[in-house]
Amino acid sequence: PQALTLTSIVIGIATTALILSVAMMIYKHYGTLDTDQVRRLRG
């Protein structure tokens, strides 16, 4: 039971880190995180 809890925590942290890194790359490239504006900039 403790191993499953620890595994769940690690997976949650890894998922959060992945989402944050993708958001940072989008912000660096487009200068915004607004999805409507990103769609307009993409064309």
C-alpha positions as CSV (number, residue, x, y, z in Angstrom):
1,P,0.0,0.0,0.0
2,Q,2.8,2.5,0.8
3,A,4.6,1.7,-2.4
4,L,1.4,2.4,-4.4
5,T,1.0,5.7,-2.7
6,L,4.6,6.7,-3.3
7,T,4.2,5.6,-7.0
8,S,1.1,7.7,-7.3
9,I,2.8,10.8,-5.9
10,V,5.8,10.4,-8.2
11,I,3.5,10.0,-11.3
12,G,1.6,13.1,-10.3
13,I,4.8,15.1,-9.9
14,A,6.1,13.9,-13.2
15,T,2.9,14.7,-15.0
16,T,2.8,18.2,-13.5
17,A,6.4,18.8,-14.5
18,L,5.7,17.7,-18.1
19,I,2.7,20.0,-18.4
20,L,4.6,22.9,-17.0
21,S,7.5,22.4,-19.4
22,V,5.1,22.3,-22.4
23,A,3.4,25.5,-21.1
24,M,6.8,27.2,-20.8
25,M,7.8,26.2,-24.4
26,I,4.5,27.5,-25.7
27,Y,4.9,30.8,-23.8
28,K,8.5,31.2,-25.1
29,H,7.4,30.6,-28.6
30,Y,4.2,32.6,-28.8
31,G,4.6,35.0,-25.9
32,T,1.2,34.0,-24.4
33,L,-0.7,31.1,-23.0
34,D,-4.1,32.3,-24.3
35,T,-5.3,29.5,-26.5
36,D,-7.3,31.8,-28.8
37,Q,-4.3,34.0,-29.4
38,V,-2.0,31.0,-30.0
39,R,-4.5,29.7,-32.6
40,R,-4.5,33.1,-34.3
41,L,-0.7,33.3,-34.3
42,R,-0.4,29.8,-35.7
43,G,-2.5,30.7,-38.6
